[in-house]
Amino acid sequence: MELIDKIANSVSRRGIITPEDLTELIKAYGDEVLKALQLLEPNRGFRVKSGKYEITVFSGESSDYIIFEHVNYCGCMSRHPININRRRYCPHLIAYKLLKALGRINVIETEENNFKSIMRYLKFNLEE
């Protein structure tokens, strides 16, 4: 289990992020944690459920990114593919995992025929 997931589990059980959690995260992930802390706002992380479709999204400072949390991937990494090989975590993924642990991820449920409109709004190009 990755350190971020271990800490997120602890945060989820306690309901708060402790100074010790932050210290461990900063030691492991450096400045990305400090950037992530600035993104810990309600409504930045959300799930869109629409019929058979479901997508997880994080709104960064300048764009929205698809999050694949089970493989620790954020769409911003597509601009920096070397980070995938180095297993560096971006602030969006760190912030998303902490918001989820705190129970602050919104779920938006909509009709399946609205899914493509939502994806266009988020500027994601999805092909069936």
MOPAC internal coordinates of N, CA, C and O (Angstrom, degrees):
PM7 1SCF
backbone

  N    0.0000 0     0.00 0     0.00 0    0    0    0
  C    1.4502 1     0.00 0     0.00 0    1    0    0
  C    1.5320 1   108.19 1     0.00 0    2    1    0
  O    1.2310 1   120.97 1   -45.33 1    3    2    1
  N    1.3082 1   115.75 1   134.67 1    3    2    1
  C    1.4581 1   121.99 1   178.82 1    5    3    2
  C    1.5332 1   109.76 1   -68.81 1    6    5    3
  O    1.2310 1   120.79 1   -27.53 1    7    6    5
  N    1.3157 1   116.09 1   152.47 1    7    6    5
  C    1.4655 1   120.91 1   180.00 1    9    7    6
  C    1.5251 1   111.46 1   -58.31 1   10    9    7
  O    1.2310 1   119.93 1   137.41 1   11   10    9
  N    1.3305 1   117.74 1   -42.59 1   11   10    9
  C    1.4633 1   120.49 1  -179.36 1   13   11   10
  C    1.5348 1   111.16 1   -58.80 1   14   13   11
  O    1.2310 1   120.68 1   140.94 1   15   14   13
  N    1.3324 1   116.31 1   -39.06 1   15   14   13
  C    1.4704 1   120.30 1   179.18 1   17   15   14
  C    1.5263 1   111.25 1   -71.11 1   18   17   15
  O    1.2310 1   120.61 1   142.02 1   19   18   17
  N    1.3246 1   116.43 1   -37.98 1   19   18   17
  C    1.4725 1   120.87 1   177.77 1   21   19   18
  C    1.5374 1   109.73 1   -62.38 1   22   21   19
  O    1.2310 1   120.58 1   133.54 1   23   22   21
  N    1.3197 1   116.49 1   -46.46 1   23   22   21
  C    1.4598 1   120.22 1  -179.82 1   25   23   22
  C    1.5215 1   110.45 1   -67.61 1   26   25   23
  O    1.2310 1   120.31 1   139.67 1   27   26   25
  N    1.3296 1   117.02 1   -40.33 1   27   26   25
  C    1.4729 1   120.00 1   177.93 1   29   27   26
  C    1.5236 1   110.68 1   -59.73 1   30   29   27
  O    1.2310 1   119.89 1   140.69 1   31   30   29
  N    1.3242 1   117.81 1   -39.31 1   31   30   29
  C    1.4676 1   120.79 1   177.16 1   33   31   30
  C    1.5250 1   111.26 1   -62.70 1   34   33   31
  O    1.2310 1   120.44 1   138.34 1   35   34   33
  N    1.3312 1   116.76 1   -41.66 1   35   34   33
  C    1.4632 1   120.59 1   178.24 1   37   35   34
  C    1.5237 1   111.23 1   -65.69 1   38   37   35
  O    1.2310 1   120.74 1   137.40 1   39   38   37
  N    1.3326 1   116.20 1   -42.60 1   39   38   37
  C    1.4693 1   121.15 1   178.40 1   41   39   38
  C    1.5213 1   109.83 1   -61.16 1   42   41   39
  O    1.2310 1   120.78 1   138.94 1   43   42   41
  N    1.3249 1   116.11 1   -41.06 1   43   42   41
  C    1.4659 1   121.29 1   179.99 1   45   43   42
  C    1.5270 1   111.14 1   -61.94 1   46   45   43
  O    1.2310 1   120.31 1   137.41 1   47   46   45
  N    1.3185 1   117.00 1   -42.59 1   47   46   45
  C    1.4711 1   121.23 1   179.95 1   49   47   46
  C    1.5320 1   111.51 1   -66.98 1   50   49   47
  O    1.2310 1   120.79 1   139.17 1   51   50   49
  N    1.3513 1   116.10 1   -40.83 1   51   50   49
  C    1.4706 1   120.25 1  -176.57 1   53   51   50
  C    1.5168 1   113.16 1   -85.83 1   54   53   51
  O    1.2310 1   120.46 1   149.82 1   55   54   53
  N    1.3198 1   116.73 1   -30.18 1   55   54   53
  C    1.4595 1   120.68 1  -177.42 1   57   55   54
  C    1.5198 1   114.63 1    85.17 1   58   57   55
  O    1.2310 1   120.31 1  -174.92 1   59   58   57
  N    1.3229 1   117.02 1     5.08 1   59   58   57
  C    1.4671 1   121.73 1   177.74 1   61   59   58
  C    1.5260 1   109.45 1  -143.30 1   62   61   59
  O    1.2310 1   121.77 1   -20.86 1   63   62   61
  N    1.3351 1   114.22 1   159.14 1   63   62   61
  C    1.4619 1   121.12 1   172.63 1   65   63   62
  C    1.5225 1   106.28 1   -99.14 1   66   65   63
  O    1.2310 1   120.35 1   -58.84 1   67   66   65
  N    1.3206 1   116.94 1   121.16 1   67   66   65
  C    1.4634 1   120.82 1  -177.93 1   69   67   66
  C    1.5312 1   111.00 1   -89.61 1   70   69   67
  O    1.2310 1   120.23 1   -18.04 1   71   70   69
  N    1.3319 1   117.17 1   161.96 1   71   70   69
  C    1.4740 1   119.86 1   174.04 1   73   71   70
  C    1.5355 1   111.97 1   -58.16 1   74   73   71
  O    1.2310 1   120.69 1   146.63 1   75   74   73
  N    1.3283 1   116.29 1   -33.37 1   75   74   73
  C    1.4642 1   119.89 1   178.23 1   77   75   74
  C    1.5293 1   110.97 1   -65.80 1   78   77   75
  O    1.2310 1   120.64 1   140.70 1   79   78   77
  N    1.3420 1   116.38 1   -39.30 1   79   78   77
  C    1.4661 1   120.56 1   176.10 1   81   79   78
  C    1.5219 1   109.98 1   -59.42 1   82   81   79
  O    1.2310 1   121.05 1   132.29 1   83   82   81
  N    1.3228 1   115.60 1   -47.71 1   83   82   81
  C    1.4658 1   120.36 1  -178.66 1   85   83   82
  C    1.5221 1   111.50 1   -62.63 1   86   85   83
  O    1.2310 1   120.38 1   139.37 1   87   86   85
  N    1.3204 1   116.87 1   -40.63 1   87   86   85
  C    1.4623 1   120.71 1   178.96 1   89   87   86
  C    1.5287 1   110.66 1   -61.13 1   90   89   87
  O    1.2310 1   120.49 1   133.26 1   91   90   89
  N    1.3261 1   116.66 1   -46.74 1   91   90   89
  C    1.4741 1   120.13 1   178.31 1   93   91   90
  C    1.5157 1   111.91 1   -62.01 1   94   93   91
  O    1.2310 1   120.74 1   136.42 1   95   94   93
  N    1.3347 1   116.20 1   -43.58 1   95   94   93
  C    1.4614 1   120.01 1   179.90 1   97   95   94
  C    1.5247 1   111.41 1   -63.50 1   98   97   95
  O    1.2310 1   120.11 1   136.33 1   99   98   97
  N    1.3165 1   117.39 1   -43.67 1   99   98   97
  C    1.4707 1   120.51 1  -179.32 1  101   99   98
  C    1.5257 1   110.66 1   -65.21 1  102  101   99
  O    1.2310 1   120.45 1   139.52 1  103  102  101
  N    1.3319 1   116.75 1   -40.48 1  103  102  101
  C    1.4736 1   119.42 1   177.16 1  105  103  102
  C    1.5296 1   110.96 1   -60.27 1  106  105  103
  O    1.2310 1   120.77 1   141.21 1  107  106  105
  N    1.3252 1   116.14 1   -38.79 1  107  106  105
  C    1.4677 1   120.12 1  -176.07 1  109  107  106
  C    1.5221 1   113.27 1   -83.00 1  110  109  107
  O    1.2310 1   120.17 1   141.31 1  111  110  109
  N    1.3386 1   117.28 1   -38.69 1  111  110  109
  C    1.4680 1   120.28 1  -170.08 1  113  111  110
  C    1.5251 1   114.30 1  -120.53 1  114  113  111
  O    1.2310 1   119.98 1   179.22 1  115  114  113
  N    1.3161 1   117.64 1    -0.78 1  115  114  113
  C    1.4555 1   121.89 1   172.45 1  117  115  114
  C    1.5141 1   115.10 1    62.71 1  118  117  115
  O    1.2310 1   121.49 1    39.58 1  119  118  117
  N    1.3285 1   114.76 1  -140.42 1  119  118  117
  C    1.4616 1   122.13 1  -174.25 1  121  119  118
  C    1.5254 1   113.33 1   -61.83 1  122  121  119
  O    1.2310 1   119.95 1   157.78 1  123  122  121
  N    1.3227 1   117.70 1   -22.22 1  123  122  121
  C    1.4673 1   120.03 1   179.16 1  125  123  122
  C    1.5277 1   110.93 1   -59.55 1  126  125  123
  O    1.2310 1   120.49 1   148.43 1  127  126  125
  N    1.3339 1   116.67 1   -31.57 1  127  126  125
  C    1.4718 1   120.96 1   178.86 1  129  127  126
  C    1.5257 1   110.07 1   -69.14 1  130  129  127
  O    1.2310 1   120.43 1   138.62 1  131  130  129
  N    1.3168 1   116.77 1   -41.38 1  131  130  129
  C    1.4646 1   120.15 1   179.12 1  133  131  130
  C    1.5258 1   110.55 1   -63.17 1  134  133  131
  O    1.2310 1   120.34 1   140.43 1  135  134  133
  N    1.3249 1   116.95 1   -39.57 1  135  134  133
  C    1.4642 1   120.68 1   175.87 1  137  135  134
  C    1.5268 1   110.57 1   -66.26 1  138  137  135
  O    1.2310 1   120.77 1   140.61 1  139  138  137
  N    1.3358 1   116.13 1   -39.39 1  139  138  137
  C    1.4666 1   120.91 1  -179.87 1  141  139  138
  C    1.5238 1   111.10 1   -62.69 1  142  141  139
  O    1.2310 1   120.37 1   142.09 1  143  142  141
  N    1.3227 1   116.89 1   -37.91 1  143  142  141
  C    1.4661 1   120.46 1  -179.58 1  145  143  142
  C    1.5223 1   111.48 1   -61.55 1  146  145  143
  O    1.2310 1   120.29 1   148.44 1  147  146  145
  N    1.3116 1   117.06 1   -31.56 1  147  146  145
  C    1.4589 1   120.82 1   177.82 1  149  147  146
  C    1.5255 1   111.51 1   -72.38 1  150  149  147
  O    1.2310 1   120.42 1   162.90 1  151  150  149
  N    1.3358 1   116.80 1   -17.10 1  151  150  149
  C    1.4661 1   121.67 1  -178.81 1  153  151  150
  C    1.5247 1   113.14 1   -97.79 1  154  153  151
  O    1.2310 1   120.09 1  -177.71 1  155  154  153
  N    1.3238 1   117.43 1     2.29 1  155  154  153
  C    1.4711 1   120.76 1  -177.82 1  157  155  154
  C    1.5207 1   110.66 1   -78.82 1  158  157  155
  O    1.2310 1   121.16 1  -109.25 1  159  158  157
  N    1.2978 1   115.39 1    70.75 1  159  158  157
  C    1.4588 1   121.47 1   179.33 1  161  159  158
  C    1.5204 1   108.97 1  -123.53 1  162  161  159
  O    1.2310 1   120.19 1   -31.58 1  163  162  161
  N    1.3128 1   117.25 1   148.42 1  163  162  161
  C    1.4639 1   119.37 1   175.61 1  165  163  162
  C    1.5264 1   110.51 1   -58.33 1  166  165  163
  O    1.2310 1   120.44 1   -26.80 1  167  166  165
  N    1.2782 1   116.76 1   153.20 1  167  166  165
  C    1.4658 1   125.03 1   175.54 1  169  167  166
  C    1.5236 1   114.50 1    72.43 1  170  169  167
  O    1.2310 1   119.35 1  -171.99 1  171  170  169
  N    1.3201 1   118.85 1     8.01 1  171  170  169
  C    1.4747 1   119.38 1   175.76 1  173  171  170
  C    1.5308 1   111.06 1   -86.29 1  174  173  171
  O    1.2310 1   120.39 1   146.00 1  175  174  173
  N    1.3090 1   116.86 1   -34.00 1  175  174  173
  C    1.4616 1   120.89 1   178.95 1  177  175  174
  C    1.5125 1   109.86 1  -108.28 1  178  177  175
  O    1.2310 1   120.88 1   -47.14 1  179  178  177
  N    1.3368 1   115.93 1   132.86 1  179  178  177
  C    1.4607 1   118.30 1   178.75 1  181  179  178
  C    1.5220 1   111.24 1  -155.67 1  182  181  179
  O    1.2310 1   122.09 1   -21.10 1  183  182  181
  N    1.3245 1   113.60 1   158.90 1  183  182  181
  C    1.4656 1   122.86 1   176.14 1  185  183  182
  C    1.5015 1   107.90 1  -114.62 1  186  185  183
  O    1.2310 1   121.06 1   -45.13 1  187  186  185
  N    1.3237 1   115.58 1   134.87 1  187  186  185
  C    1.4529 1   120.48 1   175.19 1  189  187  186
  C    1.5216 1   106.54 1  -108.75 1  190  189  187
  O    1.2310 1   120.59 1   -59.83 1  191  190  189
  N    1.3344 1   116.47 1   120.17 1  191  190  189
  C    1.4684 1   122.07 1   176.85 1  193  191  190
  C    1.5191 1   107.73 1  -113.11 1  194  193  191
  O    1.2310 1   121.68 1   -52.35 1  195  194  193
  N    1.3233 1   114.38 1   127.65 1  195  194  193
  C    1.4487 1   119.56 1  -177.41 1  197  195  194
  C    1.5246 1   108.55 1  -146.55 1  198  197  195
  O    1.2310 1   120.59 1   -84.35 1  199  198  197
  N    1.3250 1   116.48 1    95.65 1  199  198  197
  C    1.4584 1   119.67 1  -177.58 1  201  199  198
  C    1.5107 1   110.73 1    60.95 1  202  201  199
  O    1.2310 1   120.67 1    57.15 1  203  202  201
  N    1.3314 1   116.33 1  -122.85 1  203  202  201
  C    1.4689 1   120.94 1  -178.91 1  205  203  202
  C    1.5268 1   112.75 1   -82.52 1  206  205  203
  O    1.2310 1   120.04 1   175.49 1  207  206  205
  N    1.3276 1   117.52 1    -4.51 1  207  206  205
  C    1.4563 1   122.32 1  -177.76 1  209  207  206
  C    1.5205 1   111.42 1   -98.38 1  210  209  207
  O    1.2310 1   121.53 1   -34.23 1  211  210  209
  N    1.3193 1   114.68 1   145.77 1  211  210  209
  C    1.4525 1   120.53 1   173.15 1  213  211  210
  C    1.5233 1   107.37 1  -151.16 1  214  213  211
  O    1.2310 1   120.97 1   -44.84 1  215  214  213
  N    1.3017 1   115.75 1   135.16 1  215  214  213
  C    1.4621 1   119.92 1  -179.81 1  217  215  214
  C    1.5219 1   108.50 1  -140.92 1  218  217  215
  O    1.2310 1   120.67 1   -36.20 1  219  218  217
  N    1.3290 1   116.32 1   143.80 1  219  218  217
  C    1.4526 1   122.45 1   177.73 1  221  219  218
  C    1.5195 1   107.56 1  -107.29 1  222  221  219
  O    1.2310 1   120.82 1   -46.12 1  223  222  221
  N    1.3282 1   116.04 1   133.88 1  223  222  221
  C    1.4589 1   121.75 1  -174.30 1  225  223  222
  C    1.5279 1   109.61 1  -132.40 1  226  225  223
  O    1.2310 1   121.21 1   -35.63 1  227  226  225
  N    1.3314 1   115.28 1   144.37 1  227  226  225
  C    1.4593 1   120.78 1   172.30 1  229  227  226
  C    1.5153 1   108.00 1  -126.59 1  230  229  227
  O    1.2310 1   120.66 1   -49.99 1  231  230  229
  N    1.3240 1   116.35 1   130.01 1  231  230  229
  C    1.4610 1   121.74 1   178.31 1  233  231  230
  C    1.5223 1   109.29 1   -92.42 1  234  233  231
  O    1.2310 1   121.28 1   -70.12 1  235  234  233
  N    1.3164 1   115.16 1   109.88 1  235  234  233
  C    1.4569 1   120.60 1   177.40 1  237  235  234
  C    1.5155 1   110.15 1   -83.56 1  238  237  235
  O    1.2310 1   120.93 1    14.64 1  239  238  237
  N    1.3123 1   115.83 1  -165.36 1  239  238  237
  C    1.4672 1   120.64 1  -179.72 1  241  239  238
  C    1.5234 1   111.96 1   -66.36 1  242  241  239
  O    1.2310 1   120.38 1   142.49 1  243  242  241
  N    1.3435 1   116.88 1   -37.51 1  243  242  241
  C    1.4622 1   118.93 1  -173.14 1  245  243  242
  C    1.5201 1   114.64 1  -124.30 1  246  245  243
  O    1.2310 1   119.92 1   175.62 1  247  246  245
  N    1.3299 1   117.76 1    -4.38 1  247  246  245
  C    1.4579 1   119.63 1  -177.38 1  249  247  246
  C    1.5292 1   110.51 1  -159.80 1  250  249  247
  O    1.2310 1   121.40 1   -12.01 1  251  250  249
  N    1.3357 1   114.94 1   167.99 1  251  250  249
  C    1.4687 1   121.72 1   173.54 1  253  251  250
  C    1.5242 1   107.74 1  -102.19 1  254  253  251
  O    1.2310 1   120.76 1   -37.96 1  255  254  253
  N    1.3309 1   116.16 1   142.04 1  255  254  253
  C    1.4598 1   121.02 1  -176.47 1  257  255  254
  C    1.5205 1   110.70 1  -128.99 1  258  257  255
  O    1.2310 1   121.06 1   -40.80 1  259  258  257
  N    1.3276 1   115.57 1   139.20 1  259  258  257
  C    1.4619 1   120.60 1   172.51 1  261  259  258
  C    1.5230 1   107.47 1   -73.89 1  262  261  259
  O    1.2310 1   121.21 1   -43.65 1  263  262  261
  N    1.3208 1   115.30 1   136.35 1  263  262  261
  C    1.4690 1   121.79 1   177.21 1  265  263  262
  C    1.5246 1   108.18 1  -114.26 1  266  265  263
  O    1.2310 1   120.79 1   -51.22 1  267  266  265
  N    1.3294 1   116.09 1   128.78 1  267  266  265
  C    1.4618 1   122.53 1   169.95 1  269  267  266
  C    1.5249 1   105.58 1  -111.20 1  270  269  267
  O    1.2310 1   121.33 1   -92.89 1  271  270  269
  N    1.3292 1   115.06 1    87.11 1  271  270  269
  C    1.4569 1   119.36 1  -169.42 1  273  271  270
  C    1.5217 1   114.48 1   -67.06 1  274  273  271
  O    1.2310 1   119.62 1   151.87 1  275  274  273
  N    1.3286 1   118.34 1   -28.13 1  275  274  273
  C    1.4659 1   119.98 1  -176.79 1  277  275  274
  C    1.5214 1   112.87 1   -73.56 1  278  277  275
  O    1.2310 1   120.75 1   163.21 1  279  278  277
  N    1.3299 1   116.18 1   -16.79 1  279  278  277
  C    1.4652 1   119.79 1   175.90 1  281  279  278
  C    1.5271 1   110.44 1  -117.23 1  282  281  279
  O    1.2310 1   120.54 1  -168.89 1  283  282  281
  N    1.3318 1   116.57 1    11.11 1  283  282  281
  C    1.4604 1   122.95 1   177.47 1  285  283  282
  C    1.5284 1   112.13 1    53.27 1  286  285  283
  O    1.2310 1   121.63 1  -123.86 1  287  286  285
  N    1.3329 1   114.49 1    56.14 1  287  286  285
  C    1.4631 1   120.69 1  -178.96 1  289  287  286
  C    1.5261 1   109.61 1  -128.03 1  290  289  287
  O    1.2310 1   121.33 1   -42.85 1  291  290  289
  N    1.3184 1   115.06 1   137.15 1  291  290  289
  C    1.4587 1   122.33 1   174.00 1  293  291  290
  C    1.5213 1   107.45 1  -120.46 1  294  293  291
  O    1.2310 1   120.33 1   -36.49 1  295  294  293
  N    1.3095 1   116.98 1   143.51 1  295  294  293
  C    1.4556 1   121.69 1  -179.13 1  297  295  294
  C    1.5154 1   114.22 1   -58.93 1  298  297  295
  O    1.2310 1   119.47 1   157.12 1  299  298  297
  N    1.3268 1   118.61 1   -22.88 1  299  298  297
  C    1.4648 1   120.09 1   178.06 1  301  299  298
  C    1.5201 1   110.64 1   -65.88 1  302  301  299
  O    1.2310 1   120.42 1   157.76 1  303  302  301
  N    1.3293 1   116.80 1   -22.24 1  303  302  301
  C    1.4571 1   120.65 1  -178.92 1  305  303  302
  C    1.5256 1   111.86 1   -66.51 1  306  305  303
  O    1.2310 1   120.30 1   161.32 1  307  306  305
  N    1.3297 1   117.04 1   -18.68 1  307  306  305
  C    1.4558 1   119.17 1   178.96 1  309  307  306
  C    1.5267 1   110.65 1   -63.86 1  310  309  307
  O    1.2310 1   120.80 1   156.52 1  311  310  309
  N    1.3303 1   116.07 1   -23.48 1  311  310  309
  C    1.4647 1   119.95 1   175.92 1  313  311  310
  C    1.5241 1   111.33 1   -82.41 1  314  313  311
  O    1.2310 1   120.28 1   163.76 1  315  314  313
  N    1.3247 1   117.06 1   -16.24 1  315  314  313
  C    1.4650 1   121.86 1  -178.04 1  317  315  314
  C    1.5358 1   109.29 1  -134.94 1  318  317  315
  O    1.2310 1   119.68 1  -113.94 1  319  318  317
  N    1.3455 1   118.22 1    66.06 1  319  318  317
  C    1.4696 1   120.09 1  -173.25 1  321  319  318
  C    1.5194 1   114.56 1   -59.74 1  322  321  319
  O    1.2310 1   119.75 1   157.38 1  323  322  321
  N    1.3244 1   118.09 1   -22.62 1  323  322  321
  C    1.4593 1   119.62 1   178.34 1  325  323  322
  C    1.5227 1   110.94 1   -61.82 1  326  325  323
  O    1.2310 1   120.26 1   151.40 1  327  326  325
  N    1.3386 1   117.12 1   -28.60 1  327  326  325
  C    1.4696 1   120.51 1   179.24 1  329  327  326
  C    1.5193 1   111.83 1   -63.74 1  330  329  327
  O    1.2310 1   120.16 1   150.24 1  331  330  329
  N    1.3305 1   117.29 1   -29.76 1  331  330  329
  C    1.4656 1   119.88 1   178.73 1  333  331  330
  C    1.5201 1   109.57 1   -64.66 1  334  333  331
  O    1.2310 1   120.34 1   134.32 1  335  334  333
  N    1.3225 1   116.96 1   -45.68 1  335  334  333
  C    1.4652 1   120.77 1   179.70 1  337  335  334
  C    1.5227 1   112.00 1   -68.39 1  338  337  335
  O    1.2310 1   120.46 1   145.42 1  339  338  337
  N    1.3119 1   116.73 1   -34.58 1  339  338  337
  C    1.4643 1   120.84 1  -179.45 1  341  339  338
  C    1.5232 1   112.37 1   -83.68 1  342  341  339
  O    1.2310 1   120.31 1   170.95 1  343  342  341
  N    1.3215 1   117.02 1    -9.05 1  343  342  341
  C    1.4730 1   124.07 1  -178.69 1  345  343  342
  C    1.5231 1   111.10 1    59.83 1  346  345  343
  O    1.2310 1   120.44 1  -142.43 1  347  346  345
  N    1.3320 1   116.76 1    37.57 1  347  346  345
  C    1.4505 1   120.56 1   173.19 1  349  347  346
  C    1.5143 1   108.67 1   -81.68 1  350  349  347
  O    1.2310 1   121.14 1   -35.77 1  351  350  349
  N    1.3200 1   115.43 1   144.23 1  351  350  349
  C    1.4555 1   120.16 1  -179.84 1  353  351  350
  C    1.5273 1   109.55 1  -104.72 1  354  353  351
  O    1.2310 1   121.53 1   -44.37 1  355  354  353
  N    1.3033 1   114.68 1   135.63 1  355  354  353
  C    1.4658 1   120.20 1   178.59 1  357  355  354
  C    1.5353 1   108.85 1   -83.52 1  358  357  355
  O    1.2310 1   120.35 1   -16.06 1  359  358  357
  N    1.3233 1   116.93 1   163.94 1  359  358  357
  C    1.4679 1   119.23 1   179.15 1  361  359  358
  C    1.5264 1   113.10 1   -64.56 1  362  361  359
  O    1.2310 1   120.09 1   151.99 1  363  362  361
  N    1.3348 1   117.42 1   -28.01 1  363  362  361
  C    1.4712 1   120.22 1  -179.66 1  365  363  362
  C    1.5245 1   110.35 1   -65.21 1  366  365  363
  O    1.2310 1   120.71 1   134.84 1  367  366  365
  N    1.3309 1   116.26 1   -45.16 1  367  366  365
  C    1.4676 1   120.42 1  -178.70 1  369  367  366
  C    1.5240 1   110.98 1   -67.84 1  370  369  367
  O    1.2310 1   120.50 1   137.98 1  371  370  369
  N    1.3258 1   116.64 1   -42.02 1  371  370  369
  C    1.4676 1   120.14 1   178.25 1  373  371  370
  C    1.5328 1   110.07 1   -62.18 1  374  373  371
  O    1.2310 1   120.81 1   131.80 1  375  374  373
  N    1.3234 1   116.06 1   -48.20 1  375  374  373
  C    1.4754 1   119.85 1  -179.76 1  377  375  374
  C    1.5238 1   110.81 1   -62.95 1  378  377  375
  O    1.2310 1   120.01 1   138.23 1  379  378  377
  N    1.3437 1   117.58 1   -41.77 1  379  378  377
  C    1.4680 1   120.42 1   179.32 1  381  379  378
  C    1.5318 1   110.56 1   -58.97 1  382  381  379
  O    1.2310 1   120.56 1   132.35 1  383  382  381
  N    1.3256 1   116.54 1   -47.65 1  383  382  381
  C    1.4618 1   119.58 1  -177.67 1  385  383  382
  C    1.5290 1   111.72 1   -63.81 1  386  385  383
  O    1.2310 1   120.31 1   142.77 1  387  386  385
  N    1.3225 1   117.01 1   -37.23 1  387  386  385
  C    1.4674 1   119.80 1   178.10 1  389  387  386
  C    1.5281 1   111.02 1   -70.54 1  390  389  387
  O    1.2310 1   120.20 1   138.05 1  391  390  389
  N    1.3364 1   117.22 1   -41.95 1  391  390  389
  C    1.4707 1   119.49 1   176.83 1  393  391  390
  C    1.5268 1   111.20 1   -62.17 1  394  393  391
  O    1.2310 1   120.65 1   139.80 1  395  394  393
  N    1.3196 1   116.36 1   -40.20 1  395  394  393
  C    1.4673 1   119.94 1   178.42 1  397  395  394
  C    1.5291 1   109.98 1   -63.36 1  398  397  395
  O    1.2310 1   120.72 1   136.63 1  399  398  397
  N    1.3232 1   116.23 1   -43.37 1  399  398  397
  C    1.4684 1   120.52 1   179.48 1  401  399  398
  C    1.5216 1   111.25 1   -61.90 1  402  401  399
  O    1.2310 1   120.71 1   148.92 1  403  402  401
  N    1.3214 1   116.25 1   -31.08 1  403  402  401
  C    1.4667 1   120.97 1   178.99 1  405  403  402
  C    1.5339 1   112.51 1   -86.73 1  406  405  403
  O    1.2310 1   120.39 1  -179.14 1  407  406  405
  N    1.3353 1   116.85 1     0.86 1  407  406  405
  C    1.4636 1   120.88 1   178.96 1  409  407  406
  C    1.5126 1   113.36 1    73.32 1  410  409  407
  O    1.2310 1   120.47 1  -149.78 1  411  410  409
  N    1.3308 1   116.71 1    30.22 1  411  410  409
  C    1.4680 1   120.68 1  -176.17 1  413  411  410
  C    1.5332 1   112.95 1  -113.21 1  414  413  411
  O    1.2310 1   120.39 1  -147.55 1  415  414  413
  N    1.3046 1   116.86 1    32.45 1  415  414  413
  C    1.4628 1   121.13 1   175.56 1  417  415  414
  C    1.5269 1   107.41 1  -103.07 1  418  417  415
  O    1.2310 1   120.99 1   -58.30 1  419  418  417
  N    1.3048 1   115.72 1   121.70 1  419  418  417
  C    1.4607 1   120.75 1   179.25 1  421  419  418
  C    1.5177 1   110.23 1   -80.65 1  422  421  419
  O    1.2310 1   120.97 1   -33.87 1  423  422  421
  N    1.3179 1   115.75 1   146.13 1  423  422  421
  C    1.4577 1   121.90 1   174.89 1  425  423  422
  C    1.5209 1   107.28 1  -114.78 1  426  425  423
  O    1.2310 1   121.40 1   -55.20 1  427  426  425
  N    1.3114 1   114.93 1   124.80 1  427  426  425
  C    1.4588 1   121.52 1   178.36 1  429  427  426
  C    1.5213 1   107.37 1  -109.31 1  430  429  427
  O    1.2310 1   120.63 1   -62.91 1  431  430  429
  N    1.3145 1   116.40 1   117.09 1  431  430  429
  C    1.4614 1   120.03 1   178.22 1  433  431  430
  C    1.5178 1   108.61 1  -107.57 1  434  433  431
  O    1.2310 1   121.12 1   -45.48 1  435  434  433
  N    1.3266 1   115.47 1   134.52 1  435  434  433
  C    1.4559 1   120.71 1  -177.59 1  437  435  434
  C    1.5267 1   109.54 1  -146.19 1  438  437  435
  O    1.2310 1   121.32 1   -12.12 1  439  438  437
  N    1.3100 1   115.09 1   167.88 1  439  438  437
  C    1.4600 1   120.56 1   177.53 1  441  439  438
  C    1.5308 1   109.52 1   -65.57 1  442  441  439
  O    1.2310 1   120.97 1   -32.26 1  443  442  441
  N    1.3229 1   115.75 1   147.74 1  443  442  441
  C    1.4553 1   120.50 1  -177.14 1  445  443  442
  C    1.5309 1   112.31 1   -58.37 1  446  445  443
  O    1.2310 1   120.07 1   144.86 1  447  446  445
  N    1.3157 1   117.48 1   -35.14 1  447  446  445
  C    1.4582 1   119.46 1  -178.49 1  449  447  446
  C    1.5329 1   112.40 1   -71.14 1  450  449  447
  O    1.2310 1   119.38 1   170.27 1  451  450  449
  N    1.3290 1   118.79 1    -9.73 1  451  450  449
  C    1.4671 1   122.09 1   176.66 1  453  451  450
  C    1.5229 1   113.20 1   -90.69 1  454  453  451
  O    1.2310 1   120.40 1   170.71 1  455  454  453
  N    1.3345 1   116.84 1    -9.29 1  455  454  453
  C    1.4664 1   120.63 1  -173.07 1  457  455  454
  C    1.5346 1   112.14 1   -60.43 1  458  457  455
  O    1.2310 1   120.34 1   134.28 1  459  458  457
  N    1.3177 1   116.95 1   -45.72 1  459  458  457
  C    1.4683 1   119.46 1  -179.08 1  461  459  458
  C    1.5161 1   111.21 1   -63.08 1  462  461  459
  O    1.2310 1   120.01 1   142.48 1  463  462  461
  N    1.3127 1   117.59 1   -37.52 1  463  462  461
  C    1.4701 1   120.56 1   177.76 1  465  463  462
  C    1.5213 1   110.87 1   -63.47 1  466  465  463
  O    1.2310 1   120.68 1   138.74 1  467  466  465
  N    1.3173 1   116.31 1   -41.26 1  467  466  465
  C    1.4595 1   120.41 1   178.71 1  469  467  466
  C    1.5167 1   110.18 1   -64.24 1  470  469  467
  O    1.2310 1   120.13 1   137.89 1  471  470  469
  N    1.3214 1   117.36 1   -42.11 1  471  470  469
  C    1.4591 1   120.92 1   179.73 1  473  471  470
  C    1.5287 1   110.94 1   -65.13 1  474  473  471
  O    1.2310 1   120.06 1   141.65 1  475  474  473
  N    1.3203 1   117.49 1   -38.35 1  475  474  473
  C    1.4682 1   120.08 1   175.82 1  477  475  474
  C    1.5212 1   110.51 1   -64.73 1  478  477  475
  O    1.2310 1   120.51 1   139.38 1  479  478  477
  N    1.3139 1   116.63 1   -40.62 1  479  478  477
  C    1.4593 1   121.02 1   177.94 1  481  479  478
  C    1.5347 1   110.17 1   -60.26 1  482  481  479
  O    1.2310 1   120.88 1   138.77 1  483  482  481
  N    1.3189 1   115.92 1   -41.23 1  483  482  481
  C    1.4581 1   121.22 1   178.75 1  485  483  482
  C    1.5274 1   112.11 1   -79.57 1  486  485  483
  O    1.2310 1   120.74 1   176.89 1  487  486  485
  N    1.3234 1   116.18 1    -3.11 1  487  486  485
  C    1.4733 1   123.37 1   179.28 1  489  487  486
  C    1.5271 1   112.54 1    66.16 1  490  489  487
  O    1.2310 1   120.43 1  -147.38 1  491  490  489
  N    1.3298 1   116.79 1    32.62 1  491  490  489
  C    1.4568 1   121.38 1   174.01 1  493  491  490
  C    1.5242 1   106.99 1   -99.87 1  494  493  491
  O    1.2310 1   120.38 1   -48.51 1  495  494  493
  N    1.3009 1   116.87 1   131.49 1  495  494  493
  C    1.4652 1   121.45 1   177.22 1  497  495  494
  C    1.5179 1   108.67 1   -98.79 1  498  497  495
  O    1.2310 1   121.07 1   -72.25 1  499  498  497
  N    1.3057 1   115.56 1   107.75 1  499  498  497
  C    1.4625 1   121.25 1  -179.58 1  501  499  498
  C    1.5134 1   109.86 1  -113.95 1  502  501  499
  O    1.2310 1   120.85 1   -46.95 1  503  502  501
  N    1.2906 1   115.98 1   133.05 1  503  502  501
  C    1.4630 1   121.66 1   175.86 1  505  503  502
  C    1.5120 1   108.26 1  -109.33 1  506  505  503
  O    1.2310 1   120.60 1   -36.66 1  507  506  505
  N    1.3165 1   116.47 1   143.34 1  507  506  505
  C    1.4707 1   118.50 1   178.17 1  509  507  506
  C    1.5059 1   109.56 1   -87.60 1  510  509  507
  O    1.2310 1   120.10 1   180.00 1  511  510  509

